[in-house]
Amino acid sequence: MTDACLLVPYRATGLVSDGLPFAVAQLGTETFVATSIGHSFQVYACTNKLRQVFVGPQLQRAVTALGAQDELTIVACGPVVFVYGRAELLATLAGEHDASVRQVLCIGRSLLTVCDQGLLVAWSLPDGEVLARMHAGYTPTALAHPATYLNKVLLGAHDGRLQLWNLRSQSCVYEFAGWRSAVLTLEQSPALDVVGAGLADGRVVVHNLKVDRTVVTFAHDTGDACHALAFRTDGEPLLVTASASGQLYVWHLERRERVASLPAAHDGAIASAHFLRGRAELLTAGASDNALRMWSCDRAGGAPRPLRVRSGHAAPPVCVRFHADGSNVGGGAAGQAYLLSGGADRTIRLMSIWTSQQARRRARRIRRTPRTHCAARRAATAAAHAGAVARARRFPGSRAHTMPATAAGATVTASPVPSSGLRALAAPRGATRTILSHERARETTAAGARRVLVDGA
């Protein structure tokens, strides 16, 4: 970029997550989550209404993996890894990987990176000194550090193998039998020596590493792959798993049964899931819907209910305009502070160009009506039209006007939409909307004024 540029980037709005697994860091009682947004990243405070606290700089390449440890944020861009301390770049880790880094794992003050070629490199943080290099003979599909296992890392493979490696001796300590299905995710449980593994065939295995024995095995419906899992850490023996179809499953570890499920928690696969430490609050990120959601699991049975959400368009926007409603202007004379956008995901969103907390979805998703309901829809439309005509006749002073007859022979009554009537855009496609509420309010106000004059006389 040169000084001669007339326009320079200011900020990106409506971007929450591009589908990569997020990274979580704990600082005291506060939990922070880092998400990637193409060539940059951003950090949210989980215990403060998912408030956006930091947006990273624009990088030359797209982010391929994220990690977090205390106040450090680790960002992998191709074969290079950047270490940030808040807004300051502390170290650049380069020269070891020849392929893109796909996974990073923080172990205390050490960092483990894995590239597409299967090379594992251990670095010290934050100076970036190389501690170890090793190759497992395959490209690991999942990483985990078992609690209290010093200098050990657990590697999952695409063929279902599970191996425990020592980073200091750079050797395989033990190989588990595995489950003949790709290991997609690994998670440490609140119990020592016990980890959870999510498999590509939909199985969820809780395994004891010390005795190499499976504690319990669950399975998703229709073989949905398990992309993420999270253990509750507030004393409840519950496990939540996320599927490739966007569903959340809640399992009771003591009763060894499924106690709840939530279909369509995200539009598409779920990339990450994490329980906040000591709380019944679950954080999830979609792999394709550009959404970060927080759920509360405080109900009986642990079923999740929506708590907070940060989301944007799940498909590219097709129309973007500055919002012309005077009540929402916040940029002063220089311009307006809100963007109104419609996307290919059939939603309308109002986005603030100053803060993400003010962004909201102003229209519900418009879903297609099945053909079997067409007759019922026409009958409901005719009934709504008859009621609208009757109401219009009772208010002859309204500005309602009659449009030409439709193909079905019905007459549609409509009225001008005020600038603040964005809710009318949420009507299902094909339905008739008659907006006379502002006229009724006007008549009611006039009638009330007349009653006051009569009573005063």
C-alpha positions as CSV (number, residue, x, y, z in Angstrom):
1,M,0.0,0.0,0.0
2,T,1.4,3.4,-1.0
3,D,0.7,6.9,0.2
4,A,-1.1,7.6,-3.1
5,C,-4.0,5.4,-2.2
6,L,-7.3,7.3,-2.1
7,L,-9.2,4.6,-0.2
8,V,-7.9,2.4,2.6
9,P,-9.6,-0.4,4.5
10,Y,-11.3,0.7,7.7
11,R,-12.9,-2.4,9.2
12,A,-14.9,-5.5,8.2
13,T,-18.5,-5.8,9.5
14,G,-20.6,-8.9,9.7
15,L,-17.6,-11.3,10.0
16,V,-17.6,-13.6,13.1
17,S,-16.0,-16.8,12.1
18,D,-14.8,-18.4,8.9
19,G,-15.2,-22.0,10.0
20,L,-11.8,-22.8,11.6
21,P,-11.9,-24.1,15.2
22,F,-11.7,-21.3,17.7
23,A,-9.0,-21.0,20.5
24,V,-10.0,-20.4,24.1
25,A,-7.8,-18.8,26.8
26,Q,-8.6,-18.3,30.5
27,L,-7.4,-15.2,32.4
28,G,-8.5,-15.3,36.0
29,T,-12.3,-15.5,35.9
30,E,-12.6,-14.2,32.3
31,T,-12.7,-16.5,29.3
32,F,-11.6,-15.2,25.9
33,V,-12.2,-16.8,22.5
34,A,-10.2,-16.1,19.3
35,T,-11.9,-16.7,15.9
36,S,-10.4,-16.4,12.4
37,I,-11.9,-14.2,9.7
38,G,-10.0,-14.8,6.6
39,H,-6.7,-12.8,6.7
40,S,-7.2,-11.6,10.3
41,F,-8.6,-12.7,13.7
42,Q,-10.6,-11.3,16.5
43,V,-11.1,-11.9,20.2
44,Y,-14.3,-12.0,22.2
45,A,-14.9,-11.9,25.9
46,C,-17.2,-14.8,26.7
47,T,-18.4,-13.8,30.1
48,N,-19.3,-10.3,29.0
49,K,-22.0,-10.8,26.4
50,L,-19.6,-12.0,23.8
51,R,-18.2,-8.5,23.5
52,Q,-15.5,-8.0,20.9
53,V,-12.4,-6.8,22.6
54,F,-9.7,-7.0,19.9
55,V,-9.4,-7.2,16.1
56,G,-6.0,-8.4,14.7
57,P,-4.1,-6.8,11.8
58,Q,-4.5,-7.8,8.2
59,L,-2.1,-10.6,7.3
60,Q,-0.6,-11.5,3.9
61,R,-2.1,-15.0,3.9
62,A,-5.3,-16.5,5.2
63,V,-5.3,-17.9,8.8
64,T,-5.0,-21.7,8.8
65,A,-5.0,-22.4,12.6
66,L,-5.4,-20.7,15.9
67,G,-4.2,-21.2,19.4
68,A,-4.3,-19.2,22.7
69,Q,-2.4,-19.4,26.0
70,D,-2.9,-16.8,28.8
71,E,-2.4,-13.4,27.0
72,L,-0.8,-14.9,23.9
73,T,-2.7,-15.5,20.7
74,I,-1.0,-17.9,18.2
75,V,-2.0,-17.4,14.5
76,A,-0.8,-19.8,11.8
77,C,-0.7,-18.4,8.2
78,G,0.5,-21.1,5.8
79,P,3.9,-22.3,7.0
80,V,4.5,-19.3,9.2
81,V,3.2,-18.8,12.8
82,F,2.8,-15.5,14.5
83,V,2.7,-15.0,18.3
84,Y,0.8,-11.9,19.5
85,G,0.6,-10.5,23.0
86,R,-2.6,-8.5,22.8
87,A,-1.9,-6.1,19.8
88,E,1.9,-6.6,19.8
89,L,3.7,-9.1,17.6
90,L,6.1,-10.9,19.9
91,A,7.6,-13.5,17.6
92,T,7.5,-15.0,14.1
93,L,8.0,-18.7,13.9
94,A,9.3,-19.7,10.4
95,G,11.8,-21.9,8.6
96,E,10.7,-25.3,9.9
97,H,7.5,-26.1,8.0
98,D,7.3,-26.4,4.2
99,A,3.5,-26.8,4.2
100,S,0.6,-25.0,5.8
101,V,0.3,-25.4,9.5
102,R,-3.2,-27.0,10.2
103,Q,-3.1,-27.6,14.0
104,V,-1.5,-25.8,17.0
105,L,-1.5,-26.9,20.6
106,C,-0.3,-24.9,23.6
107,I,1.2,-27.0,26.4
108,G,2.2,-24.6,29.2
109,R,4.9,-22.3,27.8
110,S,5.5,-24.5,24.8
111,L,3.8,-24.7,21.4
112,L,3.3,-27.7,19.2
113,T,2.6,-27.1,15.5
114,V,1.6,-29.7,12.8
115,C,1.7,-29.1,9.1
116,D,0.1,-30.9,6.1
117,Q,3.3,-33.0,5.7
118,G,2.9,-34.5,9.2
119,L,5.9,-32.7,10.7
120,L,5.6,-31.9,14.4
121,V,7.6,-29.0,15.8
122,A,7.8,-27.9,19.4
123,W,8.6,-24.3,20.2
124,S,9.2,-22.3,23.3
125,L,6.9,-19.3,24.0
126,P,7.2,-16.5,23.5
127,D,10.7,-16.4,22.1
128,G,10.1,-19.1,19.5
129,E,13.1,-21.3,20.1
130,V,12.8,-24.8,18.5
131,L,12.7,-27.5,21.2
132,A,12.0,-30.6,19.1
133,R,11.2,-31.9,15.6
134,M,9.6,-35.3,14.9
135,H,7.5,-37.1,12.4
136,A,4.9,-39.7,13.4
137,G,4.8,-41.4,10.0
138,Y,1.3,-39.9,9.2
139,T,-0.4,-36.6,9.4
140,P,-2.2,-36.3,12.8
141,T,-5.9,-35.4,12.5
142,A,-6.3,-34.5,16.2
143,L,-4.1,-33.4,19.1
144,A,-4.5,-33.3,22.9
145,H,-2.3,-32.9,25.9
146,P,-3.5,-35.3,28.7
147,A,-3.5,-33.6,32.1
148,T,-0.5,-34.3,34.3
149,Y,1.3,-36.1,31.5
150,L,4.6,-34.2,31.4
151,N,6.0,-33.6,27.9
152,K,3.4,-35.9,26.4
153,V,1.0,-35.4,23.5
154,L,-1.8,-37.6,22.2
155,L,-2.0,-38.0,18.4
156,G,-5.1,-39.3,16.5
157,A,-4.8,-40.6,13.0
158,H,-7.0,-40.9,9.9
159,D,-7.1,-44.7,10.2
160,G,-8.3,-44.6,13.9
161,R,-4.9,-45.1,15.6
162,L,-4.2,-43.3,18.8
163,Q,-0.6,-42.8,20.0
164,L,1.1,-41.2,23.0
165,W,4.4,-39.4,22.1
166,N,7.1,-37.9,24.3
167,L,8.2,-34.6,23.0
168,R,11.5,-34.6,24.8
169,S,12.7,-38.0,23.7
170,Q,10.8,-37.6,20.3
171,S,9.5,-41.1,20.5
172,C,6.2,-43.0,20.6
173,V,5.6,-44.1,24.2
174,Y,2.5,-46.2,23.6
175,E,0.1,-47.0,20.8
176,F,-3.5,-47.7,21.5
177,A,-5.6,-50.2,19.6
178,G,-7.8,-47.5,18.0
179,W,-11.3,-47.8,16.5
180,R,-10.8,-48.1,12.7
181,S,-12.4,-44.7,12.0
182,A,-10.7,-41.4,11.6
183,V,-10.2,-39.5,14.9
184,L,-11.5,-36.0,14.3
185,T,-11.3,-34.5,17.8
186,L,-9.7,-35.3,21.2
187,E,-10.7,-33.6,24.5
188,Q,-9.4,-34.0,28.1
189,S,-12.2,-34.9,30.6
190,P,-12.4,-33.6,34.2
191,A,-11.1,-37.0,35.3
192,L,-7.4,-37.8,35.1
193,D,-6.3,-40.3,32.5
194,V,-9.7,-40.1,30.7
195,V,-10.1,-38.5,27.3
196,G,-13.0,-38.2,24.8
197,A,-12.5,-39.0,21.1
198,G,-14.9,-38.1,18.3
199,L,-14.8,-40.3,15.3
200,A,-15.8,-39.9,11.6
201,D,-18.4,-42.7,11.8
202,G,-20.4,-40.9,14.5
203,R,-19.1,-42.7,17.5
204,V,-18.0,-40.9,20.6
205,V,-15.5,-42.9,22.8
206,V,-14.6,-42.1,26.4
207,H,-11.3,-43.9,26.9
208,N,-9.1,-44.5,29.9
209,L,-5.4,-44.0,28.8
210,K,-3.8,-45.5,31.9
211,V,-5.4,-48.9,31.6
212,D,-6.1,-48.7,27.8
213,R,-9.8,-49.5,28.2
214,T,-12.9,-47.8,26.8
215,V,-15.2,-46.5,29.5
216,V,-18.3,-45.9,27.4
217,T,-19.2,-45.5,23.7
218,F,-22.0,-43.4,22.3
219,A,-23.2,-43.0,18.7
220,H,-24.8,-40.2,16.8
221,D,-27.9,-40.7,14.8
222,T,-27.5,-41.8,11.1
223,G,-23.7,-41.9,11.6
224,D,-23.1,-38.2,11.7
225,A,-19.4,-37.5,12.2
226,C,-18.5,-36.0,15.6
227,H,-16.5,-32.8,14.9
228,A,-16.3,-31.5,18.4
229,L,-17.0,-32.4,22.0
230,A,-17.0,-30.8,25.4
231,F,-17.1,-32.0,29.0
232,R,-18.9,-30.0,31.7
233,T,-16.6,-28.9,34.5
234,D,-19.1,-27.7,37.1
235,G,-19.6,-31.1,38.7
236,E,-22.4,-32.4,36.4
237,P,-21.4,-35.7,34.6
238,L,-22.5,-34.5,31.2
239,L,-20.8,-34.6,27.8
240,V,-21.9,-32.5,24.8
241,T,-21.0,-33.6,21.2
242,A,-21.4,-31.7,18.0
243,S,-22.2,-33.4,14.6
244,A,-21.5,-32.7,11.0
245,S,-25.1,-31.8,10.4
246,G,-25.2,-29.1,13.0
247,Q,-26.8,-31.0,15.9
248,L,-25.9,-31.0,19.6
249,Y,-26.2,-34.1,21.7
250,V,-26.1,-34.2,25.5
251,W,-25.0,-37.5,27.1
252,H,-25.1,-38.5,30.8
253,L,-21.8,-40.2,31.6
254,E,-23.1,-42.1,34.7
255,R,-26.4,-43.3,33.3
256,R,-24.7,-43.9,29.9
257,E,-27.5,-42.5,27.9
258,R,-28.5,-39.6,25.8
259,V,-30.6,-37.1,27.8
260,A,-31.2,-34.3,25.2
261,S,-30.5,-33.2,21.7
262,L,-30.8,-30.0,19.8
263,P,-31.3,-30.2,16.0
264,A,-30.1,-27.4,13.8
265,A,-28.1,-25.6,16.5
266,H,-26.0,-24.3,13.5
267,D,-26.6,-24.2,9.8
268,G,-24.2,-26.9,8.7
269,A,-21.4,-28.6,10.6
270,I,-20.2,-27.4,14.0
271,A,-16.4,-26.7,14.1
272,S,-15.8,-26.2,17.8
273,A,-17.5,-26.6,21.2
274,H,-16.2,-25.6,24.6
275,F,-17.7,-25.4,28.2
276,L,-16.7,-22.4,30.2
277,R,-14.7,-23.4,33.2
278,G,-17.0,-24.2,36.2
279,R,-20.1,-22.9,34.4
280,A,-23.0,-24.5,32.6
281,E,-22.5,-22.3,29.5
282,L,-21.5,-23.9,26.2
283,L,-19.7,-22.0,23.4
284,T,-20.0,-23.3,19.8
285,A,-18.9,-22.1,16.4
286,G,-20.3,-23.1,13.0
287,A,-18.1,-24.4,10.2
288,S,-20.1,-22.6,7.5
289,D,-22.8,-20.3,9.0
290,N,-20.5,-17.4,10.2
291,A,-21.9,-17.7,13.8
292,L,-20.6,-17.9,17.3
293,R,-23.3,-19.1,19.8
294,M,-23.4,-19.4,23.6
295,W,-25.9,-21.8,25.2
296,S,-27.0,-22.2,28.8
297,C,-27.3,-25.8,30.0
298,D,-28.9,-25.1,33.4
299,R,-32.2,-26.8,32.7
300,A,-33.1,-30.2,33.9
301,G,-31.3,-32.8,31.8
302,G,-28.8,-30.3,30.6
303,A,-30.6,-29.4,27.4
304,P,-29.0,-26.3,25.8
305,R,-31.1,-23.1,25.4
306,P,-29.9,-20.0,23.5
307,L,-28.1,-17.4,25.6
308,R,-26.1,-15.1,23.3
309,V,-25.1,-15.1,19.7
310,R,-22.8,-13.2,17.3
311,S,-23.5,-13.9,13.7
312,G,-23.4,-12.5,10.2
313,H,-24.6,-13.6,6.8
314,A,-24.1,-17.3,6.2
315,A,-24.0,-16.6,2.4
316,P,-22.6,-13.6,0.5
317,P,-24.7,-10.4,0.7
318,V,-26.4,-9.4,-2.5
319,C,-27.4,-5.9,-1.5
320,V,-25.9,-3.4,1.0
321,R,-27.2,0.1,1.7
322,F,-26.7,2.7,4.4
323,H,-29.8,2.7,6.5
324,A,-31.9,5.9,5.9
325,D,-34.0,5.8,9.1
326,G,-33.1,9.0,11.0
327,S,-33.6,7.3,14.4
328,N,-30.6,5.0,13.7
329,V,-28.1,7.6,12.4
330,G,-25.1,7.6,14.7
331,G,-22.3,8.9,12.5
332,G,-23.2,12.6,12.7
333,A,-23.1,14.8,9.6
334,A,-20.3,12.7,8.0
335,G,-22.5,9.7,7.5
336,Q,-24.7,7.0,9.0
337,A,-23.6,4.3,11.4
338,Y,-25.7,1.4,10.2
339,L,-25.6,-0.8,7.1
340,L,-28.7,-2.7,6.0
341,S,-27.9,-5.8,4.0
342,G,-29.7,-8.7,2.4
343,G,-28.0,-12.0,1.7
344,A,-28.3,-15.1,-0.3
345,D,-29.1,-16.9,3.0
346,R,-32.6,-15.1,2.9
347,T,-32.0,-12.9,5.9
348,I,-31.9,-9.1,6.4
349,R,-29.4,-7.7,8.8
350,L,-28.7,-4.4,10.4
351,M,-25.0,-4.0,11.1
352,S,-23.2,-1.2,12.9
353,I,-19.9,0.1,11.4
354,W,-18.7,1.1,14.9
355,T,-19.4,-1.8,17.3
356,S,-20.5,-5.4,16.6
357,Q,-22.7,-5.3,19.7
358,Q,-25.2,-3.2,17.9
359,A,-25.6,-5.5,14.9
360,R,-28.7,-7.6,14.7
361,R,-30.8,-9.7,12.4
362,R,-34.0,-7.8,11.5
363,A,-35.7,-10.5,9.5
364,R,-36.3,-14.1,10.3
365,R,-35.1,-16.7,7.8
366,I,-37.7,-17.1,5.0
367,R,-38.2,-20.8,4.3
368,R,-39.8,-22.3,1.2
369,T,-43.4,-23.6,1.7
370,P,-43.8,-27.3,0.7
371,R,-46.0,-27.9,-2.3
372,T,-48.4,-30.0,-0.2
373,H,-49.4,-26.8,1.7
374,C,-50.2,-24.7,-1.3
375,A,-53.9,-25.2,-1.1
376,A,-54.0,-24.3,2.6
377,R,-51.8,-21.3,1.9
378,R,-54.2,-20.0,-0.8
379,A,-57.1,-20.5,1.6
380,A,-55.3,-18.6,4.4
381,T,-54.4,-15.8,1.9
382,A,-58.0,-15.5,0.8
383,A,-59.2,-15.3,4.5
384,A,-56.5,-12.7,5.3
385,H,-57.7,-10.7,2.3
386,A,-61.3,-10.8,3.3
387,G,-60.4,-9.6,6.8
388,A,-58.2,-6.8,5.4
389,V,-61.0,-5.5,3.1
390,A,-63.4,-5.5,6.0
391,R,-60.9,-3.5,8.2
392,A,-60.3,-1.1,5.3
393,R,-64.0,-0.4,5.0
394,R,-64.2,0.4,8.7
395,F,-61.5,3.0,8.2
396,P,-62.5,5.0,5.1
397,G,-59.8,7.7,5.8
398,S,-56.9,5.3,5.4
399,R,-54.5,5.4,2.5
400,A,-55.1,1.8,1.6
401,H,-55.4,1.2,-2.1
402,T,-56.6,-1.7,-4.2
403,M,-54.4,-3.4,-6.7
404,P,-55.6,-5.2,-9.8
405,A,-57.0,-8.7,-9.5
406,T,-54.6,-11.6,-9.2
407,A,-54.6,-14.7,-11.3
408,A,-56.7,-16.4,-8.7
409,G,-59.4,-13.7,-9.0
410,A,-58.6,-12.2,-5.5
411,T,-58.0,-8.5,-4.8
412,V,-55.0,-7.6,-2.7
413,T,-55.2,-4.7,-0.3
414,A,-51.9,-3.0,0.7
415,S,-50.6,0.3,2.0
416,P,-47.3,2.2,1.9
417,V,-44.7,0.8,4.2
418,P,-43.1,3.4,6.6
419,S,-39.3,3.7,6.7
420,S,-39.2,2.0,10.2
421,G,-41.4,-0.9,9.1
422,L,-38.6,-3.4,8.5
423,R,-40.5,-6.2,10.1
424,A,-42.7,-6.4,7.0
425,L,-39.7,-7.7,5.1
426,A,-39.8,-10.9,7.2
427,A,-43.1,-12.0,5.6
428,P,-42.9,-15.5,4.0
429,R,-42.7,-15.5,0.3
430,G,-46.1,-15.6,-1.4
431,A,-48.0,-14.4,1.6
432,T,-50.1,-11.2,1.6
433,R,-49.1,-8.5,4.1
434,T,-51.6,-5.7,4.9
435,I,-50.0,-2.9,7.0
436,L,-52.7,-0.8,8.6
437,S,-51.4,-0.7,12.2
438,H,-50.2,2.9,11.8
439,E,-53.6,4.0,10.4
440,R,-55.3,2.3,13.4
441,A,-53.0,4.1,15.8
442,R,-53.8,7.4,14.1
443,E,-57.5,6.8,14.4
444,T,-57.2,5.8,18.0
445,T,-55.2,8.9,18.8
446,A,-57.8,11.1,17.1
447,A,-60.7,9.4,19.0
448,G,-58.9,9.8,22.3
449,A,-58.3,13.5,21.6
450,R,-62.0,14.0,20.9
451,R,-63.0,12.3,24.1
452,V,-60.7,14.6,26.1
453,L,-62.3,17.7,24.5
454,V,-65.8,16.5,25.3
455,D,-65.0,15.6,28.9
456,G,-63.3,19.0,29.4
457,A,-66.3,20.8,28.0
